[in-house]
């Protein structure tokens, strides 16, 4: 005779084993830091871009990057840098909690955010307030240039997409003047 506790544990084990069998493509969030996975983010971005283009509303896309991440990894190692990245991403994602906001991890030091509900003037001010919140974490960075603490760089594109724009050309504005190659521009067209 199984007690109620044994039955509850058996049901919990069954539920956990079912969760482990979910195909990776169906998981919509990055399990490590609770951000949307890239495929899901790309879908949201395409949908939001075409809605903004059709309705002539502004679309804002933010690219947040941790400054001097290579030297931070040298000092604290890859695991220390990953933990710090998770703390920073938690602050960034916490600032974008509205229903229309989508956040994803681009690589080891960058987060990409898209939102339909921000006016262009407000987007730049909001980006600066996110930077200030990360600076307020006071994460020590002994080799940072110009500061003792970890800082966050940000690039913003916030405007109404023109009829001739594509998603790729809109996002490419974030990377103008940068020689960094990114898979984002190749994936989103």
Residue, then its C-alpha position, 0 to 999 in steps of 0.5 A: x500500500x503506497x502512502x500519499x507521500x509515496x504517491x506524490x513523489x512518484x507523480x513528481x518523478x513522472x512529471x520530471x521525467x516528462x519534462x526531460x523528454x521535451x525536445x530542445x527546439x520547443x524550449x522557449x527560454x535559455x535554462x541558465x538565465x531565463x532569457x528567450x532562446x535565439x530561435x524564439x527571439x528571432x520569431x518575436x523580432x520578425x513579428x514585432x518588426x512587421x507589426x511596427x512597419x505595418x502600423x507605423x509604430x517605433x521599434x526599439x532594439x538594444x544591444x547591451x555588452x559588458x565592457x572589458x569582458x576579456x580581461x575580466x575572464x583573465x582575472x576571474x576565469x570563465x566560470x566567474x565571468x559567467x556568474x557575473x554575466x548572469x547577475x548583469x543579465x538579471x538586472x537587464x532582463x528585470x528592466x524589460x518585463x513588459x509583455x512586448x519585450x523580448x530578451x536573448x543572449x547573443x554571446x558570452x558578453x552581449x544581450x539583445x532586447x527588442x521592444x515595441x512599446x518605447x518611443x525613440x526619445x525614451x529608449x535612449x534615456x531608458x538605456x542609460x538608466x539600465x547602464x546605471x543600474x548595472x553600475x550600481x551593482x558595483x561589481x569589482x573589475x580590477x583591469x577595467x578602463x576608466x572605472x574600478x567597476x564593471x560597466x555596460x556598453x549599449x547601442x540603440x536603434x529606435x525608429x519607425x521601420x521604413x517600407x523598404x527596410x528588412x529585419x536584417x538591415x534594421x538590426x545591422x544599424x546596431x553593428x555599424x562601425x563594428x568589425x565584429x562578425x555576428x551570426x545574428x545578421x546572417x540568421x535574420x533576413 
